[in-house]
Amino acid sequence: MKNLFLSFIAACFTLLACAQAPSISILGDSYSTFEGYVTPSTNEMWYYEEPGNRTDVDDVTQTWWWQVADQGGYRLCVNNSYSGSTIGYRGYDGNDYSDRSFLTRMDHLGNPDIILIFGATNDSWAGEEVGQYKYGGWQKGDFYTFRPAMAFLLDHMKKRYPHVKIYFLLNSELRDDINESCHTICDHYGIPCITLHDIHKINGHPSVEGMKAIARQVLDVIKQ
């Protein structure tokens, strides 16, 4: 009877600790996907648990965001990542990517304590035009260039998620105009821009080593 009571008390403390742990949500592209851990499940994936994967990452515990949650003591709230997605509406070969855009998915991140936005990679790779800086009065047509779309993303998310700490993760090896745009717009909205460096990649995507480097660099900032 005594052992049963002690087990009950231990379980209560565990539940209390879990309830109090801060939560993180991810808004991302292929770098943040893993089959079975993305909401909604219809989003396109890059990382899978299967032989012959396109990188050496084949276990969810190897992803950057799982390591951030595990090592930082966070709970995962929502991971809304979509492989190939852009922040702006213009995608590869000039196609309309509004259906998978960060702007389309930004309202579906649950109720986290921290939001990590990891984007701009496909905007850079797809050759999306940066356009002009614009911080208000947006029209739908503005979102087919990067700067207005990026500004609207951060403006909306600050209003949509008050009292939530938001960080923007900027990939390495992107176009100079995309890098400059991200820093300028993040500075305008007071959102920390975590500029990643020395990320090992296979087929343009983080390897196991690269995922570890991303996690370390993110934790160095958000745990300060």
Secondary structure, 3 states (H helix, E strand, C coil): CHHHHHHHHHHHHHHHHHHHCCEEEEEECHHHCCCCCCCCCCCCCCCCCCCCCCCCCCCHHHCHHHHHHHHHCCEEEEEEECCCCCCCCECHHHCECCCCCHHHHCCCCCCCCEEEEEECHHHHHCCCCCCCCCCCCCCHHHHHCHHHHHHHHHHHHHHHCCCCEEEEEECCCCCHHHHHHHHHHHHHHCCCEEECCCCCEECCEECHHHHHHHHHHHHHHHCC
